[in-house]
Amino acid sequence: MERLTLVGFGLLASSVASAIKQANLPVKIRAVSSPSTLERARQMNLADEFFGYDQTEQWARDTDVILLCSPILHILKTLEDLSRLPADFQQGSSAGQSKKILVSDIGSTKVEICKAGSKLPAPFVFVGSHPMAGSEKRTLEYNDPSIFENAYWFVCPPDGVPEEDYKPLLQLINFVGAHSVVFPPEHHDRTMAWVSHMPQMLSSTLAANIPERLLNYNYQHYAGRAFRDMTRIAASGWNMWHDIAVTNRSETVRALREVREGLDETIAAMDSLVVVNDGKPAAADCSDKLEKVFKAGNDGRASLFAPGRNAAANFAEITVPLKDQPGALLNVLKPLAEANVNVRDIELMKVRENIAGTLLLAFKTPEEARRAIQILGVLDYDVKER
């Protein structure tokens, strides 16, 4: 791959560009975006060539890979624009007319995008894709060359397209540290409806329905970590989720209905519980129904972390109880940095507001984790492997 064209130069596109620039790869980065974003990309030296969205014929010419990184409905429009290019638009290029141009995308839904992509004429070859990476930050200023590391990256090739045709995409995925998963687009949307799109709708619904009997007295401020965690993604922006909702509506609705059925079962199990009056049970104990719900929930949660199935599980993890003192976090991370031990992920667990908690640290290899345990053990931290 000599030239990579990134259409929509936001967080993920700029993170790909940043990783390539950081590694000094001999790849020309072509940025396609709005004028203000292109100017920032130029100032930050994240790209080599710059084009506006409407210059389709110019930015599609003489490129090896086009990665569409804009919102879903804009991806669909861009695919339509590419399909309308004149048949001879490659004439006169140094590449020649016979050269194939791989087109892919990073959209969060795949069925509609892959349908549109399959209509692209030669020299384009379309293979849909979707990296399971991101942040609440959306712009190139927050680019992170390691944002894809250890993440799943779904690849949805059409039937009959040989792997050789999308090998540059697989190489790019491997280069940024992600794990490629070849998936039919229908399976992708069905899966994402359950593990991503439905949870967003539930979180938004939960936060949108805090009852007036709490709001009137500001009692919502007493929410513990469980409620805060469950409503964290309710802060997500509507524009992106509009596109996801309209392009994966049926599967997301099906997932919501399935959860509603589960909620009805939980409500029925709660209704069957013993009512205690004056210390005496009013009926036979029927708590086994609710116990079954909890045990099934335990099993479902555990299944998310089955060995060898979850990409994040490839990290070696340790836990460090924080000391209740100023600079507690820095006191853990600083000696690791000074020893050149690279922390790949970090999470603060089991914490209440203003109370010290337990720090979860992840490392690329077990050897790095053992070094961290040794360093922090000398500093009198009660470190444990997870």
NORHU-V276245 format. One record per helix or strand. SS is the DSSP state (helix for helix, strand for strand). FROM is the first residue (numbers start at 0). TO is the last residue. If there is no record, write none. Layout:
ss->SS from->FROM to->TO
ss->SS from->FROM to->TO
This chain:
ss->strand from->2 to->6
ss->helix from->10 to->21
ss->strand from->27 to->32
ss->helix from->34 to->42
ss->strand from->48 to->51
ss->helix from->55 to->59
ss->strand from->64 to->67
ss->helix from->71 to->82
ss->strand from->100 to->104
ss->helix from->110 to->116
ss->strand from->123 to->130
ss->helix from->139 to->141
ss->strand from->151 to->156
ss->helix from->162 to->174
ss->strand from->178 to->181
ss->helix from->184 to->207
ss->helix from->211 to->214
ss->helix from->218 to->221
ss->helix from->224 to->229
ss->helix from->231 to->234
ss->helix from->237 to->246
ss->helix from->248 to->270
ss->strand from->275 to->276
ss->strand from->279 to->280
ss->helix from->287 to->302
ss->helix from->310 to->313
ss->strand from->315 to->320
ss->helix from->327 to->337
ss->strand from->344 to->348
ss->strand from->357 to->362
ss->helix from->365 to->377
ss->strand from->382 to->384
